[in-house]
């Protein structure tokens, strides 16, 4: 491997930006800097998009919602267990959606496809999220 080769995801992201789709990757970086999330979320998302580009060819606009879901599934299979980092984060799907390159019918977030979020929560589950100190309040909310 030469010093300029793409040996890590970060280098792959930089290489895809340099040779394949610099304008779109720059837009992704700009979206990240304008958002409320930090580099620890944005940079791995750009890396995931670049990995898809490297594996399947094409540009940022060619990455499909299905490609994003496939990468999330593969990531969970190859690296099982709880995510202690951004390894399983679906944020890269959101970033691509923000660019306006997905069809209007594509969901804004891939979160809905994650087994960590198994569908609609019940009223009791929503109330339990907030760990209300007063049990009568919890009972009041859950019986409506």
N, C-alpha and C positions, 0 to 999 in steps of 0.2 A: 504494500500500500504506500502510495506516495504522500507527501505532506499535504497536497492539495486535494486528495481524494475524499469522497464523501463517506467517511467511516462512522459517523454518528448521525442521529436524526437532526441535530442542530446544523451540522454541515450539509445534510441533505436539503434542509430548508433553504439555506443560503445558496446552495448550488441550483436548486429549482428556481429560485428568485433570479439568479444570474443568467441561466441559460434558457429557461422555459417560459416564465411568466412574471417578469419583474414588476410590471405595473400592478397586477392583481395582488401579488404578495405584499407590495408596498401599501396597497389599499387595506389589506388585512391588518398590517402593522398600525396604520393610521386609525383604523376602527378600534383596535386594541388600546391605543393611547388615549382615545377619546372616551372610552368606556370607564365604568367604575371598577372593573376588575384589574388586577395587577399583572405584571409580566409573568409571574409564576403560573398564571392561568392562560394568558394570551400566547406566550411563546410555545408551550407544548401543543396548543391547538394548531398553530401554524406548522409545527413539525408534523403533526398528524396529516394535515392536508398535503404537505410535501411528500410524505411517505406514500400516500395514495397516488399522487402524480407520478412518483418514481416507479411504483409497482405497476400501474395501469397505463401510464403514458398520458399525454394531454396536458391541459392547463387547469388552473383553478376552476374555471367555468365548466370544465368537463367532469369534475367530481360530482357524482350524483348522491341524492339522499341514500340510495341503496349502498353506495360505496362507504358512506359514513357508518351505516348500521353494520355492514360487514366488518369494518375495522373494529367497532365496539365489541361485536360478538367474538372476533378472533382474539382481541386483547383479553377478554374474560376467560377464554379457553386456554390461552397460553400462560396467562398470569392470573390463576384463580385466587380467590380469597378477597379480603377487603382491600379496597384501594386506599393506600396510605399516601398516595400522591395524586397527580393528575392523570395517571395511567389510564383509568377508565372514564375519564371525564368526557361527556358528550359536547363540551363547549365548542369544539371545532365545527360541529354541525350548525350551531347557532351563529357562529362567525360567518360561515358561508351563506347562511340564510340572510344575514344582515347585508351582504353584498348585493342581494337581489338577483342572484343567479339560479336559485331554485325556482321551480314552478310555484305559482301562487297557492296551489293546493298542498304543497309540502308543509309538514308541521314546522313551526318555528323552533322547536326544540326536540332533540332526540330523547330527552328525558323520559317521555311517555313510553318508550320502548324498553326501558331499563327494568330489570327484575328487582332493582332496589326500590322502585316506585310502582307497586303492584295495583295500579288502577285507582279508582276514586276512593277517597277515604270516607269512612262513616263519620257521623256527627261526633260519636264518642272518641274516635281517633283524633279528630281535629281538636277537640277540647283537651284531650290528654297531652297534646303537643305543648300546650301552654302551662302545664303543671299548676293549675289553679290551687291556691292555698286553701281556699274555702270550699269544702266539699258541697255545701248547698248550692253554690254558684255552678259548680260542674254539673250537678244534678239538674239544676234549672235549665242550663243550656242543652243538655243531652236529652231532655224530655220534650223539647219543642218540635 
